[in-house]
Structure formats: structure tokens, C-alpha cells
């Protein structure tokens, strides 16, 4: 288990911190909540922090007008989670939290994440890539799930049960991305594993009465069940943790993040995706796992801040 006392950074060491949040992506509202919660935790612990609602077009000017020593990246989705902001911060030689440019770009791309995992022999469901403007027929088994390749928070996702439903599902997904991933539906249990400082926190099993763990189940409804620690036998729990750590490392991720995994009815595990900047809201999964591990929200935020690097 993580020694929180070792994974810390003092206000003096941290200097002035900018919390980058907001932006103009489909996940803006969640990012605003995440950033505000992080900012509150930093201030409560005596850190010199301020919030910056990111304007992608004028960010260079925004950064140049501010004086700060490191960045806490709380931007979800494109620009904040895909390596773009990480690259810009590196150009300014500003330490920042979480994964670097390559890992962020890979993890944000659901299709290329799967290519990496496949190449390493890690299990991930069968899939097919659709591109906007190209005429394609479905080549994987139904039912399947359609996902915009470069979005998070289940934005634009649809479960497709018949070929007749495919085009409307693609149309919905194409509103968010020109690349859409069709992935064979895995019937079974859903888990998520938080990675912090190279170690796995207690896994959470997610249960929802909805068809799948969609945007509403994540952020707006109160009927989602979060079972932590998950109710797996010890050997299966070890397999789940090992797979999560391997998937995280395979994409060169570091610092902190979350790995989403399904277990089918034959007890086989299947990798879905890695989130390099998970939500930190009242509904979010990372704080829930940390709490079970004995890490309160303020400690969690400070521990993530300690991952910052240039």
C-alpha cells in the first residue's frame, strides 16, 4: 500500500500552483467540478494555488501573463488529456502532474491503446475502427459498443444490438469525433483500478441499472453502486491488479490514472481503456478508492501534486 507520507510535497517545495481546468471540450462541466475540488483541497492545506479556465486559442498568452511554478492539470478530454497541454507546459519548462506527452496521447486514443495492448498480448475485446465519410459494414459480432476514439466520460457512446441501429449510433458518435471505435460487447462485471505512484489502490466494481456505465450513471444519477474493495476472490483480485498495472505501464503512463476493465461470464478480464486525468468530483472513482485505502481527499490531491515533473 502507498505510504502517503512519502508521496508528498510541501507548499514551500511546490511554489505557486496553477490548476488548469474548464476548457471547451465535451467534458468541460466535469472539469470545472474537478478543478474546483482540487483547488479547494490545495488551499486548505496551505498551498499557494489559483484556478485558470483554459482558453485553447489564447493559452500561450494566459500562461505568459501569470507567474507560477507548477501546474495541476485538471482538464478532461481533448487538449488537456491528449498530450497537447503537456507538450506546451514542457516547452515552458513547467512541472505538471500526471503522464507525459506520449502516454497522454496514447491513452486518449482508444484505438491505438488497443493496438499497443494487442502487440504485448494483453487482452482487449475485438474491435473495428470507423472513419467519418467512409462507407463500412460491421465486421465484429453484435452486440457491440460504439465509442468516439478521442472522448471520455462515455460521451457519444451507444450500445448497438442490431445492424439497423448502427448508422444512428455512428451519427451520434461522429458529432464528437471523426474516428469511432466499435468494440464487441462484454457481458459481465465492470471494474476500475486506480494507479497512484506505481501502485494499485483497491479496485472498485461498478453496478448500474442502466444499460451500461454511461454519462448519467457516472455523474447525475444516484442509483449506481460502487463496491470497494471489490468482491473478487483473492487470486482474481491479483489478476485484475496485475493487468491494470501492465496496461498502465504499456502506454508509458505515470503518476496517477485509472484503468477500466471488464470481466466476462467465464471470469476472463478484458481491458477497455486508461484515463490519465480521472474525475475528482463527488461521484468520482479515484477518491472512492483512495478513501478505502485510508487516503482522504486532501492527502490524495497532495499525493497527485507530488507526481508533478518537468
Secondary structure as GFF3:
##gff-version 3
##sequence-region A 1 310
A	DSSP	alpha_helix	11	14	.	.	.	ID=ss1
A	DSSP	beta_strand	16	21	.	.	.	ID=ss2
A	DSSP	alpha_helix	28	44	.	.	.	ID=ss3
A	DSSP	beta_strand	48	53	.	.	.	ID=ss4
A	DSSP	three_ten_helix	56	58	.	.	.	ID=ss5
A	DSSP	alpha_helix	59	64	.	.	.	ID=ss6
A	DSSP	beta_strand	70	73	.	.	.	ID=ss7
A	DSSP	alpha_helix	84	91	.	.	.	ID=ss8
A	DSSP	beta_strand	95	96	.	.	.	ID=ss9
A	DSSP	alpha_helix	101	108	.	.	.	ID=ss10
A	DSSP	alpha_helix	110	119	.	.	.	ID=ss11
A	DSSP	beta_strand	127	131	.	.	.	ID=ss12
A	DSSP	beta_strand	144	148	.	.	.	ID=ss13
A	DSSP	beta_strand	158	160	.	.	.	ID=ss14
A	DSSP	three_ten_helix	163	165	.	.	.	ID=ss15
A	DSSP	alpha_helix	166	174	.	.	.	ID=ss16
A	DSSP	beta_strand	179	184	.	.	.	ID=ss17
A	DSSP	beta_strand	188	196	.	.	.	ID=ss18
A	DSSP	beta_strand	199	200	.	.	.	ID=ss19
A	DSSP	beta_strand	204	207	.	.	.	ID=ss20
A	DSSP	alpha_helix	215	219	.	.	.	ID=ss21
A	DSSP	beta_strand	225	227	.	.	.	ID=ss22
A	DSSP	alpha_helix	234	250	.	.	.	ID=ss23
A	DSSP	beta_strand	256	264	.	.	.	ID=ss24
A	DSSP	beta_strand	269	275	.	.	.	ID=ss25
A	DSSP	alpha_helix	285	292	.	.	.	ID=ss26
A	DSSP	alpha_helix	297	305	.	.	.	ID=ss27
###
